[in-house]
Amino acid sequence: MKTRYKRLVAPLVLLIILVLGIWLLWPRNVAPPTLVQNTAGGKKQEPPVTAGMLALTDEMIIKNRFGQFHLTRKGDHWFISSPVKSRANDGLVAKIFQRLGGLKFGQIVTSDPATFKEHLLTEKRAASIHFKSKGVSQVELLVGRSRKFTLLRAAGSNEVWNMKGAFRQIIVRDSRDWVEPGVAPFKLKEVKSVTYLGPHGEKLFSFTKNKQSVYEVTYGKVPKDFYPRNVTASVAKLLRARLRKINDDRGHRESYFTHSPGAMEIILENGKKHLFRVGNREGKLVPLSSSLVEWIPLVYYHSIHGMLLTSIFDLVSPSVIALDSSQVTAIDGLCQGFSFGMERKGAQGFSPKKESMEFVPALSRTVKFLEMVKKGYLRAEKVMARLPVEKTGITPKSDFITLTHKDKKVTVRFGNVTDSPEGGKVWRYVETSEKPDYTFIVRGERCLEICRNKVNWQMAATDMEDLPHRSMKKARKPLAKKPDPPKGSMEKPK
């Protein structure tokens, strides 16, 4: 009996000790301060920054571990005056005002200067943002620890406030983040004319938009196959270029442009003129000087590759083949060792020719192929004068695809693989019977989408919607089951 009693008491004692330990050791006040307006002595305490201050602010001085940044507002835009001069990143500035304007200030968590170092709120450890209005200081905020809650105090005050949400991360930015990210901060419709200059500043081509917003030649000799949309695409590439790094080495500025491929001059509708010059490639980056700033913006090379139109071949349409796919009556080709031929049967469907290798073309895949042909999917990254066979490897035995279109045939042949200047890409030499004067360099993946092998034409097991109707036999209705004969009947069930 005593043994049984001991077995019951021992676990109970352990449970009591465990409960007492948890109750005594459990930390108190672990939750963040509640977000209620703080009062002291019955008087309402105003937070260090208010909506009224933000509305009047026209100047900000921001300090963080990257340095000090001076921003001023002129009209509807912000500009940075140091450490570099440029139009500021309006999106980032708007984010600061939106974040502060929508913040919920909680209570004053401490007024003890001994805690400032721990909270990253000392003059040396805090990030700060100084708001001014017409040259007069409004408040300088010292921003400390910041995750789900941000601790901050006003300079000259010991009161540490908490506010919900992270804020310090927004203002701890480098010069690259504070300036306008677009190298050319204007819109495509604002461009009136564009001029392309050679490596030594010589004028090559000049184009001006007409009333239909189509670029017309105003200087230079262009090919008979001139494609005005190449100029539009060139300007669009410049406008999409984004700043990745700032080079403020103004003393050695020209050393970054010793092997410049050229420049482009933009004239806007308001008459303002801007010059953009491409410099020496530095790995993935390339300098792109701008008359808008004194420093040198660096952008990704691949983002502006093909932006300069310095050769007559840059003015030729990059489309290798673009036909009305509804008028294509036959498709023949030799792709990756697979020889095939198809002819149209009906509005969309194609069936293999008798002399073709055996395969079953999927309807969905032929429809997709024809859509690519119609939209000119096979586009060149670069157009060149017709190169010799030794270079391209294009012979009558090369892979090809032939489209019979009404009363003509268009043949596209695929040659050797060549490296891309961007790196990590595969390009191929391509030629077409439609443009016998040129050799096109096309991305490898685009070539594979057009010159397909059996696997890429073949109907897959999952393409049930492509199965011919004749192979989809209708399921028979189950025969009606005759009722069993009544009990006692001599009739045998059938």
C-alpha positions as CSV (number, residue, x, y, z in Angstrom):
1,M,0.0,0.0,0.0
2,K,2.9,2.4,0.9
3,T,4.6,1.6,-2.4
4,R,1.5,2.5,-4.3
5,Y,1.1,5.7,-2.4
6,K,4.7,6.7,-3.2
7,R,4.0,6.0,-6.9
8,L,1.1,8.5,-6.9
9,V,2.7,11.3,-4.8
10,A,6.1,11.5,-6.6
11,P,4.7,12.6,-10.0
12,L,2.3,15.1,-8.3
13,V,5.2,16.7,-6.5
14,L,7.2,17.0,-9.7
15,L,4.2,18.6,-11.4
16,I,3.8,21.2,-8.7
17,I,7.5,22.1,-8.8
18,L,7.4,22.5,-12.6
19,V,4.3,24.8,-12.4
20,L,5.9,27.0,-9.7
21,G,9.2,27.2,-11.7
22,I,7.4,28.3,-14.8
23,W,5.4,30.9,-12.9
24,L,8.5,32.3,-11.1
25,L,10.9,32.3,-14.1
26,W,8.5,33.3,-16.9
27,P,9.6,36.8,-18.2
28,R,7.3,39.7,-17.5
29,N,6.3,42.5,-19.9
30,V,7.6,40.8,-23.0
31,A,5.0,42.3,-25.3
32,P,5.8,45.5,-27.2
33,P,4.3,48.7,-25.8
34,T,0.7,49.1,-26.6
35,L,-0.1,51.7,-29.3
36,V,-2.1,54.2,-27.3
37,Q,-1.5,58.0,-27.2
38,N,0.9,58.7,-24.3
39,T,-0.2,61.1,-21.6
40,A,1.9,62.7,-18.9
41,G,0.3,64.4,-15.9
42,G,-3.0,64.3,-17.7
43,K,-1.7,66.2,-20.7
44,K,-1.6,64.7,-24.2
45,Q,2.0,64.2,-25.5
46,E,2.5,65.1,-29.1
47,P,4.7,62.8,-31.1
48,P,8.0,64.2,-32.4
49,V,6.8,64.5,-36.0
50,T,3.3,65.4,-37.2
51,A,1.4,65.5,-40.4
52,G,1.6,69.3,-40.4
53,M,5.4,69.2,-40.3
54,L,5.5,66.8,-43.2
55,A,3.2,69.0,-45.3
56,L,5.5,72.0,-44.9
57,T,8.8,70.1,-45.4
58,D,10.8,71.2,-48.4
59,E,14.3,70.1,-47.3
60,M,15.7,67.0,-45.7
61,I,19.2,66.1,-44.5
62,I,19.6,62.3,-44.0
63,K,22.5,60.7,-42.3
64,N,23.3,57.0,-42.2
65,R,26.3,54.7,-42.4
66,F,26.8,55.5,-46.1
67,G,27.1,59.2,-45.5
68,Q,25.1,62.4,-45.5
69,F,22.5,63.2,-48.2
70,H,20.9,66.7,-48.8
71,L,17.6,66.7,-50.6
72,T,15.4,69.7,-51.5
73,R,12.0,70.0,-53.1
74,K,11.4,72.1,-56.2
75,G,7.8,72.1,-57.5
76,D,6.6,68.5,-57.6
77,H,10.0,66.9,-57.6
78,W,12.9,66.4,-55.2
79,F,16.5,66.9,-56.0
80,I,19.7,65.8,-54.3
81,S,22.6,68.3,-54.0
82,S,25.2,66.3,-52.1
83,P,27.2,64.1,-52.2
84,V,26.2,64.1,-55.9
85,K,23.9,66.4,-57.8
86,S,20.9,64.9,-59.5
87,R,17.2,64.6,-59.6
88,A,16.2,62.5,-56.5
89,N,14.3,59.3,-56.4
90,D,10.8,60.6,-56.0
91,G,9.5,57.2,-55.2
92,L,11.8,56.7,-52.2
93,V,11.1,60.2,-50.9
94,A,7.3,59.5,-51.2
95,K,7.8,56.3,-49.3
96,I,9.4,58.2,-46.4
97,F,6.5,60.6,-46.1
98,Q,3.9,58.0,-46.6
99,R,5.5,55.8,-43.9
100,L,5.8,58.6,-41.4
101,G,2.3,60.0,-42.2
102,G,0.7,56.7,-41.6
103,L,2.6,55.6,-38.6
104,K,0.9,55.0,-35.2
105,F,3.0,56.3,-32.4
106,G,2.8,54.4,-29.2
107,Q,4.0,55.4,-25.8
108,I,7.3,56.9,-24.5
109,V,9.2,53.8,-23.6
110,T,12.1,55.5,-21.8
111,S,13.7,58.9,-21.0
112,D,16.9,57.5,-19.6
113,P,20.0,58.5,-21.7
114,A,21.8,55.4,-20.4
115,T,19.6,53.3,-22.6
116,F,20.3,55.3,-25.8
117,K,23.4,53.2,-26.8
118,E,21.4,49.9,-26.4
119,H,18.6,51.3,-28.5
120,L,21.0,52.6,-31.2
121,L,19.8,56.2,-30.5
122,T,23.1,57.9,-29.8
123,E,24.3,60.6,-32.2
124,K,26.9,58.2,-33.5
125,R,24.8,55.0,-33.9
126,A,21.4,56.4,-34.9
127,A,20.3,57.0,-38.5
128,S,18.8,60.5,-38.7
129,I,16.5,62.5,-40.8
130,H,16.3,66.3,-40.4
131,F,13.1,68.0,-41.7
132,K,13.3,71.7,-42.7
133,S,10.8,74.2,-44.0
134,K,12.0,77.3,-45.9
135,G,15.4,76.9,-44.3
136,V,14.0,76.7,-40.7
137,S,14.5,73.4,-38.7
138,Q,11.3,71.6,-37.8
139,V,12.6,68.4,-36.2
140,E,15.6,66.1,-36.4
141,L,14.6,62.4,-35.8
142,L,17.1,60.0,-34.5
143,V,16.0,56.5,-35.7
144,G,17.2,53.5,-33.6
145,R,16.3,49.8,-33.4
146,S,13.8,48.9,-36.0
147,R,12.0,45.7,-36.8
148,K,8.3,45.2,-36.0
149,F,8.6,48.4,-33.9
150,T,10.9,51.3,-34.4
151,L,12.4,53.4,-31.6
152,L,13.1,57.0,-32.2
153,R,13.7,60.3,-30.4
154,A,14.0,63.9,-31.4
155,A,17.4,65.5,-31.3
156,G,17.8,67.4,-28.0
157,S,15.1,65.3,-26.3
158,N,15.5,62.3,-24.0
159,E,12.0,60.9,-24.7
160,V,12.2,57.6,-26.7
161,W,9.1,56.8,-28.6
162,N,8.0,53.6,-30.2
163,M,6.1,53.3,-33.4
164,K,4.7,50.3,-35.2
165,G,6.6,48.9,-38.2
166,A,10.2,49.2,-39.5
167,F,11.4,52.6,-40.6
168,R,15.2,52.7,-40.3
169,Q,15.7,50.4,-43.2
170,I,14.0,52.9,-45.5
171,I,16.5,55.7,-44.9
172,V,19.7,53.6,-44.6
173,R,20.4,53.9,-48.4
174,D,23.5,54.6,-50.5
175,S,23.8,57.4,-53.1
176,R,22.6,55.1,-55.8
177,D,19.3,54.7,-54.1
178,W,18.7,58.4,-53.4
179,V,19.2,59.6,-57.0
180,E,16.6,59.1,-59.8
181,P,17.0,55.4,-61.0
182,G,16.3,56.2,-64.6
183,V,19.3,57.4,-66.5
184,A,17.0,59.3,-68.9
185,P,14.1,60.6,-66.8
186,F,11.7,61.4,-69.5
187,K,9.0,59.7,-71.5
188,L,9.0,58.2,-75.0
189,K,6.3,60.6,-76.2
190,E,8.5,63.6,-75.1
191,V,11.3,62.7,-77.6
192,K,11.2,64.7,-80.8
193,S,14.4,63.6,-82.5
194,V,17.5,61.4,-82.0
195,T,20.9,61.6,-83.5
196,Y,23.5,58.8,-83.4
197,L,27.2,59.7,-83.1
198,G,30.3,57.5,-83.8
199,P,33.2,56.6,-81.5
200,H,34.9,60.0,-82.2
201,G,31.7,62.1,-82.0
202,E,31.1,62.0,-85.8
203,K,27.4,62.3,-86.9
204,L,26.1,59.1,-88.4
205,F,22.3,59.2,-88.6
206,S,19.6,61.6,-87.5
207,F,15.8,60.9,-87.2
208,T,12.8,63.0,-86.4
209,K,9.3,61.9,-85.5
210,N,6.5,62.9,-87.9
211,K,2.8,63.5,-87.0
212,Q,2.2,59.8,-86.8
213,S,5.0,59.4,-84.3
214,V,7.1,57.5,-86.9
215,Y,10.8,58.3,-87.2
216,E,11.9,59.7,-90.6
217,V,15.5,60.1,-91.8
218,T,16.8,63.6,-91.6
219,Y,20.5,62.8,-92.0
220,G,22.5,59.8,-93.2
221,K,22.1,57.1,-95.8
222,V,19.8,54.3,-94.7
223,P,19.3,50.8,-96.4
224,K,16.3,50.1,-98.6
225,D,15.0,47.8,-95.8
226,F,15.0,50.7,-93.3
227,Y,12.8,49.8,-90.3
228,P,11.7,52.9,-88.3
229,R,10.7,50.9,-85.3
230,N,14.4,50.1,-84.7
231,V,14.8,53.8,-83.7
232,T,11.8,53.7,-81.4
233,A,13.2,50.5,-79.8
234,S,16.6,52.1,-79.4
235,V,15.2,55.2,-77.6
236,A,13.0,52.9,-75.4
237,K,16.1,50.9,-74.3
238,L,17.8,54.1,-73.2
239,L,14.7,55.1,-71.2
240,R,14.5,51.7,-69.6
241,A,18.2,51.8,-68.5
242,R,18.5,51.8,-64.7
243,L,21.4,53.1,-62.6
244,R,23.3,50.2,-60.9
245,K,26.3,52.2,-59.6
246,I,27.7,55.7,-59.3
247,N,31.2,56.6,-60.5
248,D,32.1,60.0,-59.1
249,D,35.8,59.9,-60.3
250,R,35.4,63.2,-62.3
251,G,39.2,63.7,-62.5
252,H,39.7,60.6,-64.6
253,R,36.4,60.9,-66.5
254,E,37.8,60.5,-70.0
255,S,39.7,57.3,-69.1
256,Y,36.4,55.5,-68.9
257,F,35.5,56.4,-72.5
258,T,38.8,55.5,-74.4
259,H,37.0,52.7,-76.3
260,S,33.5,54.3,-76.6
261,P,31.4,52.8,-79.4
262,G,29.4,56.0,-79.8
263,A,26.7,58.2,-78.3
264,M,23.2,59.4,-78.9
265,E,21.7,62.9,-78.7
266,I,18.1,63.3,-77.7
267,I,16.1,66.5,-78.4
268,L,12.8,66.7,-76.5
269,E,9.6,68.4,-77.6
270,N,10.3,71.3,-75.3
271,G,13.6,71.9,-77.1
272,K,15.9,70.6,-74.4
273,K,18.9,68.6,-75.6
274,H,20.6,65.7,-73.8
275,L,23.7,63.6,-74.8
276,F,24.3,60.0,-73.6
277,R,27.7,58.4,-74.3
278,V,28.5,54.8,-73.9
279,G,31.9,54.0,-72.3
280,N,34.3,51.0,-71.8
281,R,32.7,47.8,-70.6
282,E,33.6,46.9,-67.0
283,G,32.5,43.3,-66.6
284,K,28.7,43.3,-66.4
285,L,28.6,47.1,-66.1
286,V,29.2,49.9,-68.6
287,P,29.5,53.7,-68.1
288,L,26.7,55.7,-69.7
289,S,27.6,59.4,-69.3
290,S,24.7,61.8,-69.3
291,S,24.6,65.5,-69.8
292,L,22.1,65.6,-67.0
293,V,24.6,64.9,-64.3
294,E,28.3,65.6,-63.6
295,W,29.1,62.0,-62.3
296,I,29.1,58.8,-64.4
297,P,26.1,56.4,-64.2
298,L,27.0,52.7,-64.6
299,V,24.3,50.4,-66.0
300,Y,24.1,46.7,-66.9
301,Y,25.6,46.1,-70.3
302,H,22.8,43.7,-71.4
303,S,20.2,46.4,-70.7
304,I,21.6,48.8,-73.4
305,H,23.2,46.2,-75.8
306,G,21.9,47.2,-79.2
307,M,20.8,50.7,-78.1
308,L,23.3,52.5,-80.4
309,L,22.4,52.4,-84.1
310,T,25.8,53.1,-85.7
311,S,25.6,50.8,-88.8
312,I,23.2,50.5,-91.7
313,F,22.6,46.9,-90.6
314,D,21.3,48.3,-87.3
315,L,18.5,49.9,-89.3
316,V,17.2,46.6,-90.8
317,S,14.2,44.8,-89.4
318,P,15.4,42.1,-86.9
319,S,12.5,39.9,-87.9
320,V,13.8,36.8,-89.8
321,I,10.4,35.6,-90.8
322,A,6.9,37.0,-90.3
323,L,4.1,35.6,-92.5
324,D,0.3,35.5,-92.4
325,S,0.1,32.0,-90.9
326,S,-3.5,31.5,-92.1
327,Q,-2.1,31.4,-95.7
328,V,0.6,28.7,-94.9
329,T,-0.3,25.5,-96.7
330,A,2.7,23.3,-96.0
331,I,5.6,23.1,-93.5
332,D,8.8,21.1,-94.4
333,G,12.0,20.9,-92.5
334,L,15.1,19.1,-91.3
335,C,15.7,19.8,-87.6
336,Q,18.2,18.0,-85.4
337,G,18.2,15.0,-87.7
338,F,14.5,14.8,-88.0
339,S,13.1,15.2,-91.6
340,F,9.4,16.0,-91.8
341,G,6.7,17.5,-94.1
342,M,3.2,18.5,-93.3
343,E,0.4,19.9,-95.4
344,R,-2.7,21.7,-94.3
345,K,-5.9,19.7,-93.7
346,G,-8.8,22.0,-92.8
347,A,-8.6,25.4,-91.2
348,Q,-5.9,24.7,-88.7
349,G,-4.9,21.1,-88.7
350,F,-1.8,19.7,-90.5
351,S,-1.2,16.1,-91.5
352,P,2.2,14.5,-92.3
353,K,3.1,14.0,-96.0
354,K,3.6,10.5,-97.3
355,E,7.3,10.9,-97.8
356,S,7.7,12.4,-94.3
357,M,9.1,10.4,-91.3
358,E,6.3,9.0,-89.2
359,F,5.0,11.2,-86.5
360,V,1.7,12.6,-85.3
361,P,1.7,16.4,-85.1
362,A,-0.2,17.8,-82.1
363,L,-2.8,20.3,-83.1
364,S,-2.0,22.6,-80.2
365,R,1.6,22.6,-81.1
366,T,1.1,23.5,-84.8
367,V,-1.3,26.3,-83.7
368,K,1.4,27.7,-81.4
369,F,4.0,27.4,-84.1
370,L,1.9,29.3,-86.6
371,E,1.1,32.0,-84.0
372,M,4.9,32.5,-83.5
373,V,5.4,32.8,-87.3
374,K,2.6,35.4,-87.5
375,K,4.1,37.5,-84.6
376,G,7.7,37.3,-86.0
377,Y,9.0,35.3,-83.0
378,L,12.2,34.5,-84.8
379,R,13.9,37.8,-84.2
380,A,17.6,38.6,-84.5
381,E,19.8,40.1,-81.8
382,K,22.0,41.4,-84.5
383,V,21.9,41.8,-88.3
384,M,25.0,41.6,-90.5
385,A,26.0,41.6,-94.1
386,R,25.8,38.1,-95.6
387,L,28.8,36.2,-94.0
388,P,30.8,33.4,-95.8
389,V,29.9,29.8,-95.4
390,E,33.1,29.2,-93.4
391,K,31.8,31.5,-90.7
392,T,28.1,30.6,-90.6
393,G,28.3,26.9,-91.5
394,I,25.1,27.3,-93.4
395,T,25.0,24.9,-96.4
396,P,22.2,23.1,-98.4
397,K,22.6,20.3,-95.8
398,S,22.1,22.5,-92.8
399,D,18.9,22.4,-90.6
400,F,16.1,24.3,-92.3
401,I,12.4,24.9,-92.3
402,T,10.4,25.9,-95.4
403,L,7.0,27.4,-95.3
404,T,4.8,27.3,-98.4
405,H,2.8,30.5,-98.4
406,K,0.2,31.0,-101.2
407,D,2.4,30.9,-104.3
408,K,5.8,31.3,-102.7
409,K,8.2,29.4,-100.5
410,V,10.2,30.9,-97.7
411,T,13.2,28.9,-96.4
412,V,15.1,29.7,-93.2
413,R,18.4,27.9,-92.6
414,F,20.2,27.5,-89.3
415,G,24.0,27.4,-88.9
416,N,26.8,27.4,-86.4
417,V,26.5,28.4,-82.7
418,T,28.3,31.5,-81.6
419,D,28.9,33.0,-78.2
420,S,26.8,36.0,-77.0
421,P,28.6,39.1,-75.8
422,E,26.3,39.1,-72.8
423,G,27.6,35.8,-71.6
424,G,25.6,32.8,-70.6
425,K,23.6,32.9,-73.8
426,V,23.7,30.8,-77.0
427,W,23.4,32.5,-80.4
428,R,23.1,31.0,-83.9
429,Y,23.7,32.2,-87.4
430,V,20.5,32.2,-89.4
431,E,19.7,33.1,-93.0
432,T,16.4,33.4,-94.9
433,S,15.6,33.3,-98.6
434,E,13.4,36.5,-98.1
435,K,16.5,38.6,-97.2
436,P,19.5,37.2,-99.1
437,D,21.8,40.1,-98.3
438,Y,21.9,39.6,-94.6
439,T,23.0,37.1,-91.9
440,F,21.0,37.1,-88.7
441,I,22.3,36.2,-85.2
442,V,19.4,34.8,-83.2
443,R,19.1,33.4,-79.7
444,G,19.4,29.7,-79.5
445,E,16.1,29.1,-77.7
446,R,14.2,31.0,-80.4
447,C,15.8,28.8,-83.1
448,L,14.7,25.6,-81.3
449,E,11.1,26.9,-81.1
450,I,10.9,27.3,-84.9
451,C,13.2,24.4,-86.1
452,R,11.6,21.6,-84.1
453,N,12.4,17.9,-83.9
454,K,10.0,15.0,-83.6
455,V,9.6,15.3,-79.9
456,N,8.5,18.9,-80.1
457,W,6.0,18.3,-82.9
458,Q,4.8,14.9,-81.6
459,M,1.5,14.5,-79.8
460,A,2.1,13.8,-76.1
461,A,0.1,11.4,-74.1
462,T,-1.3,14.4,-72.1
463,D,-2.6,16.1,-75.3
464,M,-6.0,14.3,-75.2
465,E,-7.7,17.3,-76.8
466,D,-5.6,16.8,-79.9
467,L,-6.7,13.2,-80.6
468,P,-8.6,12.8,-83.9
469,H,-12.3,12.3,-83.5
470,R,-12.2,9.1,-85.3
471,S,-10.0,7.5,-82.7
472,M,-12.3,8.6,-79.9
473,K,-15.1,6.0,-80.0
474,K,-18.2,6.8,-78.2
475,A,-18.8,4.7,-75.1
476,R,-21.7,2.2,-75.5
477,K,-24.7,2.6,-73.3
478,P,-24.9,-0.3,-70.8
479,L,-27.6,-2.8,-71.6
480,A,-30.7,-2.6,-69.6
481,K,-30.8,-5.4,-67.0
482,K,-33.8,-7.6,-67.2
483,P,-35.7,-8.2,-64.0
484,D,-35.3,-11.6,-62.3
485,P,-38.2,-14.0,-62.8
486,P,-40.7,-14.1,-59.9
487,K,-40.1,-16.7,-57.2
488,G,-41.6,-20.0,-58.0
489,S,-41.5,-19.4,-61.7
490,M,-40.1,-22.1,-64.0
491,E,-38.6,-19.5,-66.3
492,K,-34.7,-19.5,-66.4
493,P,-32.9,-16.1,-66.1
494,K,-31.2,-15.2,-69.4
